[in-house]
Amino acid sequence: MGVGGSSLLIPGDAVLTLLLPLHHGPNCSQVGLTEVQVAEATQMAVRKVNEAGLVPGVSLGLRVVDTCGVPSFTTKMAAVAWVEDSLACPLPALTLAILGPNDVSIASSAGVVVRPLGVPLLSYGPRSVPAPPSLDIITPAPYRIAQAVVQVLTGAGVSAVSVVHTDDAEGETLAQHLVEAADYWYVCVAVVVTGTGGEVMAAIRGGPGAVVVLGSRHHVQLLARTLGQPGSPVDLLLLTEGGPMPQVELGDVTVPTIILQRTAPVLPEFLTFLERDLAAEDTPRRHYLAAVAECASCPDGHFGYDAAAPAAVDVVLRCVAALRDAHMTSCGGKEGLCNKLNGLGVDAWEELLLSSTPDTTIFPELAQATLSSGTEDLPHFTVKLLHGGNLTQAGQADATSAILGEMELPELGCGGGPCSCKNYRPGSLPPAANITRPASGFNIFSGSDWWSWELPPLHEASGSELTVYVTAFSMVVLILLISAMVCTYNIVKPPPRN
């Protein structure tokens, strides 16, 4: 499998095409650890599906395209995959589905190209934001990711941050939701900025020493490596995209970095499959294993696991279930493909993908996973701290809470002094939708629990919240005065005559 090219790893009657940047960066020279895991997990799933014979008389094929993250090349190869399957000899193959890319803008462009060809395009893992017209098996919930970030910030005692996001749909959407969630939980967002290099440094200099970086994976890692260099105004980084082994991909980051890694079901046989036949000419996998072997701070036998890998396996099983149901309905139980099956439209395939039940007998670990189609994404994170090249687990977090152990964090300030900032009120970002509150109704004590009558810091409250507090306090005083007047009248009034 060459860099920036295509390779049909497994021939078959019905073919899945996987579009992903196995390499990225300048000259497509950096190996993507997450993407290699996704490619290998997908290949493992396809092989096990064929061994089990889940679709009578139909073999499943796999094509992997290393896109290098180039939008035009990705879109082109999505169409080329359909052409190659249509011209396959001795019989044309069915282009069952195209998986990926995970980048939202590129996925949308590729979806526009392949849907008219009757091919569904779907994500190989949970996205942070939707990418129409591509299909998301799990409905993205960016507000939950943002809320988990704020839970970790409050749990770590961080009260003021700057937000740096990538210049794409993922970064803008996550930043929007983070501002909303931070405002509710009284975490001061001093500045929200996008860009790279010097302009970002200039924008955050003098602001809070804690910086949250949001957006698409490789761009977040690039920003983290830029912001985490010696001499940077950053004291602490927080990322939601650190990759499976941050010691490798973020090894040159010198500032303490809190990383939220999605938790996922573990496939016991995956590591063995990944390390199979080390003499094989499999360039991305060899690059992956070499990068891990060169990690001096990784303990022996260490294996970082990305949640996208089991999610990709689940998507393969879902495609197989859709193919099985379509084969039974269209081909009348006959082995092999039939003309009616080949003629199914993209809407019919998407409906089958969402309604069919995957057979998880070959991967029982996925049976209890929260990967059911149509459900909203419920991300759970393992919180880790990368410092001095060492990665340690610090706790767990989701949208409602964070449980953190002790973390050695630096003293945080604003340009060397204390932080005194008003929450960032973005004029360019639209109001966030789907922001959930921990309780129904309006809580006049906001973040305070019902048994605690301690008001939150009023100097950090918004104008509308101050108005509510003053109005509620005035109503309470008025009710007390009226009650006192009624009681006094009842005491002093003359007794009634008989």
C-alpha positions in Angstrom: 0.0 0.0 0.0 1.9 3.1 -1.2 1.8 6.6 0.2 -1.0 8.6 -1.4 -2.3 5.6 -3.3 -4.8 2.8 -3.4 -4.5 -0.9 -2.8 -7.1 -3.6 -3.0 -6.1 -5.5 0.0 -8.9 -8.1 -0.2 -10.8 -9.0 -3.5 -14.5 -9.7 -3.2 -17.9 -9.7 -4.8 -19.0 -6.7 -2.7 -16.3 -4.2 -1.9 -15.8 -1.6 0.9 -13.6 1.4 0.2 -11.8 3.0 3.1 -10.7 6.6 2.6 -8.3 7.9 5.3 -5.0 9.7 5.7 -2.6 6.9 6.6 0.1 9.6 6.2 -0.3 13.3 6.6 1.8 16.5 7.1 4.5 17.9 4.7 5.0 15.7 1.7 2.7 13.1 3.3 5.6 11.9 5.4 4.0 11.5 8.9 2.2 8.3 9.8 -1.2 8.6 11.3 -1.4 6.2 14.2 -5.2 6.4 14.5 -5.7 5.9 10.8 -3.4 2.8 10.7 -5.4 1.3 13.5 -8.6 2.0 11.7 -7.3 0.4 8.5 -6.0 -2.7 10.3 -9.2 -3.1 12.3 -11.2 -2.9 9.2 -9.1 -5.5 7.4 -9.4 -7.8 10.4 -13.1 -7.5 10.4 -13.4 -8.2 6.7 -11.3 -11.3 7.0 -13.3 -12.6 9.9 -16.6 -11.9 8.0 -15.4 -14.0 5.1 -14.2 -16.8 7.3 -17.6 -16.9 9.0 -19.5 -16.8 5.6 -22.1 -14.3 6.9 -23.5 -13.7 3.5 -24.2 -16.9 1.5 -22.1 -17.1 -1.7 -20.9 -13.5 -1.4 -17.4 -12.5 -0.4 -16.5 -9.2 1.1 -13.7 -7.1 -0.4 -11.7 -4.2 0.9 -9.9 -1.3 -0.8 -7.8 1.1 1.4 -6.9 4.6 -0.1 -4.2 6.6 1.6 -5.6 10.1 0.9 -2.9 12.1 2.7 -5.7 14.4 3.8 -5.8 16.1 0.3 -9.5 17.0 -0.5 -9.3 16.9 -4.3 -7.5 13.5 -4.2 -9.9 12.1 -1.7 -12.9 13.1 -3.8 -11.3 11.8 -7.0 -10.5 8.4 -5.4 -14.1 8.0 -4.1 -15.3 8.1 -7.7 -12.4 6.0 -9.0 -13.3 3.2 -6.5 -16.8 2.9 -8.1 -15.3 2.8 -11.6 -12.7 0.1 -10.7 -15.5 -2.0 -9.1 -17.7 -1.6 -12.2 -14.9 -2.7 -14.5 -13.7 -5.6 -12.4 -13.1 -8.9 -14.3 -14.4 -11.4 -14.8 -17.6 -10.0 -13.2 -18.2 -6.4 -11.9 -18.1 -6.0 -8.2 -20.7 -4.2 -6.0 -19.4 -1.0 -4.4 -21.1 -1.7 -1.1 -20.1 1.5 0.7 -17.4 4.1 1.1 -16.1 4.6 4.7 -14.7 7.9 5.7 -13.0 10.3 5.4 -13.4 11.6 9.0 -12.8 15.2 8.0 -16.2 16.8 7.8 -15.6 19.1 4.8 -13.9 16.4 2.7 -16.6 13.9 3.6 -19.3 16.3 2.5 -17.6 16.8 -0.9 -17.0 13.1 -1.4 -20.6 12.3 -0.5 -21.9 14.7 -3.2 -19.8 12.8 -5.7 -20.7 9.2 -4.8 -24.4 9.4 -3.8 -25.5 9.9 -7.4 -23.6 6.7 -8.3 -25.8 4.8 -5.8 -23.1 4.4 -3.2 -23.6 5.4 0.5 -20.7 7.2 2.2 -20.6 6.8 6.0 -18.2 7.6 8.8 -16.0 4.9 10.2 -16.2 6.4 13.7 -18.2 8.9 15.7 -17.7 12.4 14.3 -17.8 15.6 16.4 -20.2 17.3 13.9 -22.4 16.0 11.0 -21.1 15.9 7.5 -24.1 15.8 5.1 -24.9 14.2 2.7 -22.7 11.4 4.2 -24.4 9.1 6.7 -23.6 9.1 10.4 -24.5 5.8 12.2 -24.1 7.6 15.5 -25.6 11.1 15.7 -22.9 13.6 16.5 -23.2 15.5 19.8 -20.5 18.2 20.0 -22.2 19.8 23.0 -21.4 16.7 25.1 -17.7 16.9 24.1 -17.6 20.5 25.1 -19.4 19.8 28.4 -16.9 17.0 29.2 -14.0 19.5 28.6 -15.6 22.0 31.0 -16.1 19.3 33.6 -12.4 18.4 33.5 -11.4 22.1 33.7 -13.6 22.7 36.8 -12.4 19.4 38.3 -8.8 20.5 37.8 -9.4 23.9 39.4 -9.0 25.8 36.1 -11.2 28.9 36.2 -10.0 30.8 33.1 -8.9 29.6 29.7 -8.1 30.7 26.1 -9.6 28.6 23.3 -7.7 27.9 20.1 -9.7 26.0 17.4 -8.9 24.7 14.0 -10.3 26.6 11.0 -12.9 24.1 10.0 -16.4 22.9 10.9 -15.2 20.7 13.7 -13.2 23.5 15.4 -15.9 26.2 15.0 -18.7 24.0 16.3 -16.8 22.7 19.3 -15.6 26.2 20.2 -19.2 27.5 20.0 -20.5 24.8 22.4 -17.5 25.2 24.7 -18.2 28.9 25.2 -21.8 28.1 26.1 -20.9 25.4 28.5 -18.1 27.4 30.1 -20.4 30.4 30.6 -22.8 28.2 32.5 -20.2 26.6 34.8 -18.4 30.0 35.4 -15.2 29.1 33.6 -13.9 32.4 32.1 -13.2 32.2 28.4 -10.9 35.1 27.7 -10.3 34.7 24.0 -11.3 32.5 21.2 -8.9 32.4 18.2 -8.2 30.3 15.1 -5.1 30.1 13.0 -1.6 28.8 13.2 1.8 30.0 14.4 2.5 33.6 15.2 -1.0 35.0 15.0 -2.3 32.5 17.6 0.7 33.2 19.9 0.0 37.0 19.7 -3.7 36.5 20.4 -3.3 34.4 23.6 -0.2 36.2 25.0 -1.1 37.9 28.2 -4.2 35.8 28.6 -4.9 32.7 30.7 -2.1 30.2 30.8 -4.5 27.4 30.3 -5.4 26.8 26.6 -8.0 24.5 25.2 -7.4 23.3 21.6 -10.4 22.0 19.7 -11.0 20.7 16.1 -9.9 18.0 13.7 -7.3 15.5 14.9 -4.2 16.3 12.9 -4.7 20.0 13.0 -5.2 19.9 16.8 -1.9 17.9 17.1 -0.1 20.5 14.9 -1.4 23.3 17.1 -0.5 21.5 20.3 3.1 21.0 19.0 3.3 24.7 18.2 1.8 26.0 21.4 3.7 23.5 23.6 7.2 24.7 22.7 9.6 26.3 25.2 9.1 30.0 25.4 5.4 29.7 24.7 2.9 31.8 26.8 1.0 28.5 27.5 1.3 26.9 30.9 -1.2 24.1 30.4 -2.9 22.5 27.3 -6.1 20.5 27.1 -6.9 18.4 24.0 -9.7 16.1 22.9 -7.6 14.7 20.0 -4.3 13.3 21.3 -4.2 10.1 19.2 -3.8 6.5 20.6 -0.2 7.2 21.8 0.4 10.9 22.6 4.0 10.1 23.7 4.7 9.4 20.0 2.6 12.1 18.2 3.1 14.8 20.8 6.5 13.8 22.0 7.9 17.3 21.4 5.3 19.1 23.5 7.0 20.4 26.7 4.1 21.9 28.6 1.8 19.7 30.7 -1.1 18.5 28.5 -4.4 17.1 29.7 -5.8 14.7 27.0 -9.4 13.4 26.8 -9.3 10.0 25.1 -12.5 8.3 24.2 -13.1 5.0 26.0 -14.2 2.0 23.8 -14.6 -1.7 23.9 -11.3 -3.6 23.6 -10.8 -6.2 20.9 -8.4 -8.8 22.4 -7.2 -10.2 19.1 -6.5 -6.8 17.5 -2.9 -6.3 18.9 -2.0 -9.8 17.6 -3.4 -9.0 14.2 -1.6 -5.7 14.1 1.8 -7.3 14.8 1.3 -10.3 12.4 4.0 -11.2 9.8 6.5 -8.4 10.5 8.3 -9.3 7.3 5.4 -8.4 5.1 5.7 -5.4 2.7 3.0 -3.4 4.4 4.4 0.2 4.5 1.9 2.0 6.8 1.8 -0.8 9.3 5.6 -1.0 9.3 5.8 2.7 9.8 3.4 2.5 12.7 5.3 -0.3 14.4 8.6 1.5 13.9 7.2 4.7 15.4 5.9 2.9 18.5 9.2 0.9 18.9 11.2 4.2 18.9 9.1 5.7 21.7 11.6 5.8 24.6 9.0 6.8 27.2 6.5 4.0 26.3 6.7 1.1 28.7 7.4 -2.4 27.3 4.3 -3.9 25.8 2.5 -0.6 25.8 -0.4 -0.4 23.4 -2.5 2.7 22.8 -6.0 2.0 21.7 -8.1 4.5 19.7 -11.9 4.3 19.9 -12.1 4.7 16.1 -10.8 1.1 15.6 -13.7 -0.8 17.2 -16.1 1.7 15.7 -14.8 0.8 12.3 -15.3 -2.9 13.0 -18.9 -2.1 14.0 -19.4 -0.2 10.7 -18.1 -3.2 8.7 -20.5 -5.5 10.5 -23.4 -3.1 9.9 -22.6 -3.0 6.2 -22.5 -6.8 6.1 -25.9 -6.9 7.9 -27.4 -4.6 5.3 -25.9 -6.7 2.5 -27.3 -9.9 4.1 -30.8 -8.5 4.4 -30.7 -7.0 0.9 -29.5 -10.3 -0.5 -32.3 -12.3 1.2 -34.9 -9.9 -0.1 -33.6 -9.3 -3.6 -31.9 -12.6 -4.6 -34.4 -15.1 -3.1 -31.8 -17.0 -1.2 -29.6 -17.7 -4.3 -25.9 -17.6 -3.8 -23.9 -14.7 -5.3 -25.0 -11.3 -6.4 -28.1 -10.7 -8.5 -29.3 -7.9 -10.8 -32.0 -6.7 -8.4 -29.4 -6.4 -5.7 -27.0 -4.5 -7.9 -29.8 -2.1 -8.8 -30.7 -0.9 -5.3 -30.5 2.9 -4.9 -28.6 4.8 -2.3 -31.7 5.6 -0.2 -32.5 1.9 0.1 -28.9 1.1 1.1 -28.9 3.9 3.8 -32.2 2.7 5.2 -30.8 -0.9 5.4 -27.6 0.4 7.1 -29.7 2.1 9.8 -32.2 -0.7 10.3 -30.2 -3.9 10.0 -28.9 -5.6 13.1 -25.2 -6.4 13.0 -24.1 -10.0 13.8 -21.6 -9.5 16.7 -20.9 -13.2 17.3 -17.5 -12.9 15.7 -16.8 -9.8 17.9 -18.8 -10.3 21.1 -17.0 -7.4 22.7 -19.2 -5.1 20.6 -22.5 -6.5 21.8 -22.6 -4.2 24.8 -21.1 -1.2 23.1 -23.2 2.0 22.8 -22.9 1.9 19.0 -26.6 1.4 18.1 -27.6 3.1 14.9 -29.6 6.3 15.3 -28.5 6.9 18.9 -26.9 10.2 19.9 -23.2 10.1 20.6 -22.5 9.5 24.4 -18.8 10.0 24.7 -17.0 8.8 27.8 -13.4 9.9 28.2 -10.3 8.6 30.0 -8.4 11.7 31.2 -4.6 11.5 30.8 -1.8 13.8 31.6 1.2 14.1 29.3 4.2 15.7 31.0 7.9 15.3 30.4 7.2 12.6 27.8 5.3 10.4 30.3 1.6 9.6 30.0 -0.3 8.9 33.2 -4.0 8.2 33.7 -5.7 10.9 35.8 -9.4 10.0 35.8 -12.6 9.7 33.9 -15.1 12.3 32.4 -18.3 12.6 30.5 -20.7 15.4 29.8 -22.1 15.4 33.4 -19.1 14.9 35.7 -15.4 14.3 35.9 -13.6 12.1 38.5 -10.0 13.2 38.7 -7.1 12.0 40.8 -4.2 14.3 41.8 -2.4 16.0 39.0 0.7 18.0 39.3 -0.3 21.2 37.4 1.7 24.4 37.1 0.5 27.7 38.6 -1.8 29.3 36.1 -2.1 33.0 35.5 -2.4 35.7 32.8 0.9 36.9 31.5 2.5 36.3 34.9 -0.3 38.0 36.9 -3.8 37.0 38.2 -6.7 36.5 35.7 -9.5 39.0 35.8 -11.5 38.6 32.6 -15.1 38.8 31.4 -16.4 35.8 29.5 -15.8 35.9 25.8 -19.1 36.9 24.1 -18.6 35.8 20.5 -20.2 38.1 17.9 -19.3 35.8 15.0 -20.4 32.5 16.5 -24.2 31.7 16.5 -25.8 30.6 19.7 -25.2 27.0 20.5 -28.1 24.5 20.3 -28.8 21.4 22.3 -27.0 22.7 25.5 -28.4 20.6 28.3 -28.7 21.8 31.8 -28.1 19.5 34.9 -31.6 20.2 36.2 -34.9 21.3 34.7 -36.2 24.8 35.2 -34.1 27.9 36.1 -31.9 27.5 39.1 -31.4 31.0 40.6 -28.4 29.7 42.5 -26.9 28.4 39.2 -24.0 26.1 39.9 -24.8 25.8 43.6 -26.6 22.7 44.8 -30.0 22.9 46.5 -28.5 22.3 49.9 -25.8 24.9 49.5 -27.1 28.5 49.8 -23.7 29.9 48.8 -24.1 32.2 45.7 -21.7 31.8 42.8 -19.3 34.6 42.2 -21.5 37.6 41.3 -18.7 39.4 39.5 -18.6 36.5 37.0 -22.4 36.5 36.4 -24.0 37.8 33.3 -26.4 40.7 33.3 -29.4 38.5 32.9 -28.3 36.3 35.8 -27.9 39.3 38.0 -31.3 40.5 37.1 -32.8 37.1 38.1 -30.9 37.2 41.4 -32.1 40.7 42.3 -35.7 39.9 41.2 -35.8 36.7 43.2 -34.3 38.3 46.3 -36.8 41.2 46.1 -39.7 38.7 45.8 -38.5 36.8 48.8 -38.3 40.0 50.8 -41.7 41.2 49.7 -43.3 37.8 50.6 -41.6 38.0 54.1 -42.9 41.5 54.6 -46.5 40.6 53.6 -46.4 37.5 55.9 -45.1 39.6 58.8 -47.9 42.2 58.3 -50.6 39.6 58.1 -49.3 37.9 61.3 -49.1 41.3 63.1 -52.6 42.2 62.1 -54.0 38.9 63.3 -52.3 39.5 66.7 -53.5 43.1 67.4 -56.9 43.0 65.8 -59.8 43.1 68.4 -61.7 39.8 69.1 -64.9 39.2 67.2 -68.2 39.9 68.9 -70.6 37.0 69.6 
